[in-house]
Amino acid sequence: MRKLHEHLRGFILGVVDLFYPLFRMVMPLQTFRYAACGGFNTLLDITIFFISYNFILEKQPIHLSFLTIRPHIAAFLIGFTVTFPIGFYLSRYVVFQETSVGKRRQIRKYFTVVLGCVFLNYGFLKLFVEVFKWYPTPSKLLTTVFVVVFSYLSQKNYTFRPADNASS
């Protein structure tokens, strides 16, 4: 399993770093890696959202015995179950490699930040779709802009902070 992990990590770094020279003058390597990995995970999330909302859920709410989940919220939750572990892997092993925080502590911190992202996603989707009456997919795209900024700053300065800056 470790060999697979090292091969996968090396492959991802090779592909991502291949394009870095085009952006070297604009941003540091770590920021580029975050943008590339985050961009991939975001596109995956939006794709899963679109497919889930339109084809799996067919724009219909999910009725549970004790609550009804609107289709745009259910589609968001479906995407989250896929992109959460992928996002952690990419952040820990590709973007923020210099961290000295243990994996268990780091995943708790990562989950805390992601929980903030979940609340932001939920709140903005409710606002844009249910209050402003915007279409769900464009609403998800706009929501993503706000969430990505929050996520990057939080992950960089809290979850994957290098050892020399870490105090908590």
C-alpha positions, 0 to 999 in steps of 0.5 A: 500500500505504501508503494502505491501511495508513493507512486500515486503521490509522485505521479500527481506531483509530476503532472502538477509540477510539469505546468508550474514553469508557466506560472512561476512568475505569478505564484510560489510553487505551493500556491500553484500546487494548491490551485491545481489540486484544489481546482481538480477537486473543485471541478470533481465536486461541481461535476458530481453536484451536476450529475447528482442533481440532474441525473441521480436525484432528478431534481427531486428532494429526498424524503426521509422519515424525519426530514426532507433534503432538498435536491441541491443540498443532497447533491452537495452532500453526495459530492462532499463524500467523494471530495473530502478524502481526495482533498485531504490526500492532495493537501497532505501529500501534494500541497502541504508536505512540510507539515510536522503535525501528525496525521490524526491531529491533522485530519481533525483540523482538516475536518474542522476547516471542511466543516466550516466549508460545509456550512458556507456551502449550505448557507450560500446554496440556501441563499442563492437557490431558495432566497434569490431563486437562482439556478442550482449549478451557477449558485454552486459555482459562485459559492465555490469562489467564496469557499475556496478563498476561505479554505485556502487561507484556513488550510495554509494557516491552520491545518497544514501550517509548517512546524516553525509557525505551529503553536497549537 
